[in-house]
Structures are given as structure tokens and as C-alpha cells.
């Protein structure tokens, strides 16, 4: 790489436009001081010059036809696989342009090349004039830009059936920046959208209407089958909106709660299981998933007997550890922690003590 080809391509080369200049400078960047052996690929030229590869190919043919470049010694790129091998070009820098032609010829001699002569590198012709647009200098046809726009003849462009007062703006004649006239006036301002105080509570004012958990207080969609489980989940959601379920989640968890009611769970017990603990501060899943996990955790134990009184009493003391919604107490016989469900609720004994007493 040498600076001489770059300077020629950047300042002196007779190019037509910026695209030819960018392509020629890219070729010069990889050429020797005499402008030979430049072989960047078309894709590389397109990336550097910021133009399309098809444009690069077309412009290379144009530069070659005007004599600014020519095919060089293709053996210079012989080390590149044939499938990827680009074309080698020589920049035809005129003999008369080189500031020190003797130094350039010395470099060529060191590479086994003959010296440059005026016959090898003649002067180049000036660049042809750039093509102009066919409609250059002709006034553009004015088209309507909207309602209230005034044409040069003073006619307003209006849509059929409009009076010109439906929108847009008008500019009254006369007046300057000091007077009260002039400027744009809106004959009929567009109505502003008033701020809507959209209610956000999940429970409507009418407590008898069941909601689906949305913010508009809509009733439960008809596609959700009503059952005791769905009713209980909606009642819990009315009391604690953060636990309100909607849609398919409401229907699925409603079936699970309805099955637990049939197995002997009371509504008070299920309220304790579902909403007895607050939601985590940072929820990484959905509320429906949390409710489902709490119900599955409660089902790992036996179903409680069907009693109407709540399971929690002042004497009940929960053991240390994460609560699961099921009350616990101490065994009356051995003092071990027991879950107050089923028979443990009736006799206050753990399972080993109950079996031992039954054996006696």
C-alpha cells in the first residue's frame, strides 16, 4: 500500500460523482505506489464505499471503459482460492502526475517490472458531464396537501361535501408581527379527548355481580362454568383483590377447589390455604400459579374432616419454618409437631402415638 495512489484517486482522478470517487479510493488503498495490483473484492468495496455490490460492478465497468482502471496481473491474487479470487486491477495513474517517477520506477525494478513510460501511462481525459434530471428546471406541479390549503389562484381544495371549516387552518391576509392580525387561525378546533377516570378496582360497586378480575368490573364470561370452587375463588378475590383470578385460570383452579370441597375441606380452610399468607414482594410468576402451588401443597396431606369451625384457635401454635396454611400443634402424648387435620384434629395425637395406643 502507498499514499500516492490514494492522493491521486482522492484529488486528481477525473471521476463523475462521489460513488466513482469512493470506489477508486478503495482500490487505491490496496495498490502499490505505481497503482498496480489492487484486488479488493466487490463486497469489500461495497462495504467501504457504502453502496450496493451491483452498483460497484456497474461502476467498475464504467471506470474501465474511460481508462481510469484496467485489468492487471491476475497472478498477484493467485494465493487466494479460485472460488473466492477477486479481479486484479491497475489504477492508470498518468506518467506526468507522479511527483518522483524515478523512485516509482526503482520500486518497479526491484519487483522485476519494466519502468513506466508516457506511452504506458498517458494523460486521461476529463470526466464527462454528469447526467442531469430530465425535469430539472421545470416547476413541479402543486398538489393539494389537505383541507384549508389555498392554491395559487386562491381556490381552496376541499373534499366533496365539505365546507372548508371541518379542520385545518387558515391564514388571514395582511398584518405583520406587531399587529393583531396575521398568523394561523383554527376555525374549528378539534375536540380534545377528555381525561377518563377509568375505574381500576376489580370489584364493582354492585357486590352481587361476580367479576372476572378485569379492571372494568365486567361479569364472569359465559364460557366459564359456575361451580362452588369458582364462587369461592371469586369471593376471595372480592375480599383480597390481589388474589383475584380470571379467565381459564379461574376455571381451572375453580375445579380444583370444588374437588377439595367435596373431599371435606371447608371454605374457611381453603380461604386460609389460598389467602392466609400474603403474596411475595417480588412475584416472578402469576398469581394463578401461586394459588395452584398452595392448593397442591395442601393436597399432600389427608383431607380434613368436614367441620364448620375454623381450624385456627388461640391455643394452636404453629411450628417454626415456612407456613403452608395448615394449623399445627403439639402431640398430647409425646409433644411432637402434628398437622391438625383428620384424626389429629379429634384426638390431638400424632400418627405413631395413635398406632401405639391402638395396639394396646
C-alpha positions, 0 to 999 in steps of 0.5 A, a space after each residue: 500500500 502507498 499514499 500516492 495512489 490514494 492522493 491521486 484517486 482522492 484529488 486528481 482522478 477525473 471521476 463523475 460523482 462521489 460513488 466513482 470517487 469512493 470506489 477508486 479510493 478503495 482500490 487505491 488503498 490496496 495498490 502499490 505506489 505505481 497503482 498496480 495490483 489492487 484486488 479488493 473484492 466487490 463486497 469489500 468495496 461495497 462495504 467501504 464505499 457504502 453502496 450496493 455490490 451491483 452498483 460497484 460492478 456497474 461502476 467498475 465497468 464504467 471506470 474501465 471503459 474511460 481508462 481510469 482502471 484496467 485489468 492487471 496481473 491476475 497472478 498477484 491474487 493467485 494465493 487466494 482460492 479460485 472460488 473466492 479470487 477477486 479481479 486484479 486491477 491497475 489504477 492508470 495513474 498518468 506518467 506526468 502526475 507522479 511527483 518522483 517517477 524515478 523512485 516509482 520506477 526503482 520500486 518497479 525494478 526491484 519487483 522485476 517490472 519494466 519502468 513506466 513510460 508516457 506511452 504506458 501511462 498517458 494523460 486521461 481525459 476529463 470526466 464527462 458531464 454528469 447526467 442531469 434530471 430530465 425535469 430539472 428546471 421545470 416547476 413541479 406541479 402543486 398538489 393539494 396537501 389537505 383541507 384549508 390549503 389555498 392554491 395559487 389562484 386562491 381556490 381552496 381544495 376541499 373534499 366533496 361535501 365539505 365546507 372548508 371549516 371541518 379542520 385545518 387552518 387558515 391564514 388571514 391576509 395582511 398584518 405583520 408581527 406587531 399587529 393583531 392580525 396575521 398568523 394561523 387561525 383554527 376555525 374549528 378546533 378539534 375536540 380534545 379527548 377528555 381525561 377518563 377516570 377509568 375505574 381500576 378496582 376489580 370489584 364493582 360497586 354492585 357486590 352481587 355481580 361476580 367479576 372476572 378480575 378485569 379492571 372494568 368490573 365486567 361479569 364472569 364470561 359465559 364460557 366459564 362454568 359456575 361451580 362452588 370452587 369458582 364462587 369461592 375463588 371469586 369471593 376471595 378475590 372480592 375480599 383480597 383483590 390481589 388474589 383475584 383470578 380470571 379467565 381459564 385460570 379461574 376455571 381451572 383452579 375453580 375445579 380444583 377447589 370444588 374437588 377439595 370441597 367435596 373431599 371435606 375441606 371447608 371454605 374457611 380452610 381453603 380461604 386460609 390455604 389460598 389467602 392466609 399468607 400474603 403474596 411475595 414482594 417480588 412475584 416472578 410468576 402469576 398469581 394463578 400459579 401461586 394459588 395452584 402451588 398452595 392448593 397442591 401443597 395442601 393436597 399432600 396431606 389427608 383431607 380434613 374432616 368436614 367441620 364448620 369451625 375454623 381450624 385456627 384457635 388461640 391455643 394452636 401454635 404453629 411450628 417454626 419454618 415456612 407456613 403452608 396454611 395448615 394449623 399445627 400443634 403439639 402431640 398430647 402424648 409425646 409433644 411432637 409437631 402434628 398437622 391438625 387435620 383428620 384424626 389429629 384434629 379429634 384426638 390431638 395425637 400424632 400418627 405413631 402415638 395413635 398406632 401405639 395406643 391402638 395396639 394396646 
